Amino acid sequence: EQTTNSQCLYDYRYESRSVLVIGHERQGLTEDVLLLLDDVIEIPVYGLPHAHNAATAAAIALYEYCRQHRDS
């Protein structure tokens, strides 16, 4: 999700107990959902298209979580 306070996935450190919320591919997350979140992560995109679809974004985020917690 791209917000003014989103953190880059490459710099983000997941807590071992995390919840992943995936937004709509075009509209993202609603404002009321964003207000409930502790952190918002943005996945950098280079080139076209300017965004990943929801399934790809979820897979990338889950992979990074697993990479960080592979010994847990």
N, C-alpha and C positions, 0 to 999 in steps of 0.2 A: 504494500500500500504506500503510495507516495503522499506524504503529508509534510508540513513544515518541521515536524519533530521526528520524522522517521529516521531509523538508524540503518546503516548499510549492513546487509547480511554478512559481508566479509569481516566486519569489525564487531559484530554482535556476539555476546557470550550467553548461550542459553542456560537458564537454571535447569537443574536435573528434573524438576517437576514443572513442566511448561505445558501450556495449552496453545495450540496453533489454530488461529481463526483465519479462514480464507475468504476473501471478498469476492464479489461478483466481478466477472471479467471486464465489464465496461464501467459499471457504477462504483466499484470498490465496496468499501464498508460504509454503512450509514453512520451519521454523526453520533447517534445515541450508542451504537456499538463501539465506536472509537473511544468514547468517553469512559467506557468500562475497562479498557486495556491498560496494562502497565507500560507496555512498550509496543511500538509499531516498527516493523522491519520492512525495508525496501530492498528488492533484488535488482542490482544494476543490470541494465540492458544496453548492449552496444549494437548499433546499426538498426535495421528495420526487421520486424515491427518494433514499436516502442514499448511493448509490454509482453509478458508471458501469459499464456492462457492459465486458467485456475489450476488445472491438473498439473501442468509443468511447474508452476510456482510452488504448489504443495510438495511436489517431488523434490525440488531443489531445497526447500526449507527443511523437509524431513531428513534429507541426506545430510545436510549440515548439522542438524541436531544429533544424528547418529554418529557422525564423525567426531563431534566434540565429546560425546558420552559413550564411546565404544568400549570403554573398560568398566562401565557401570552395570 
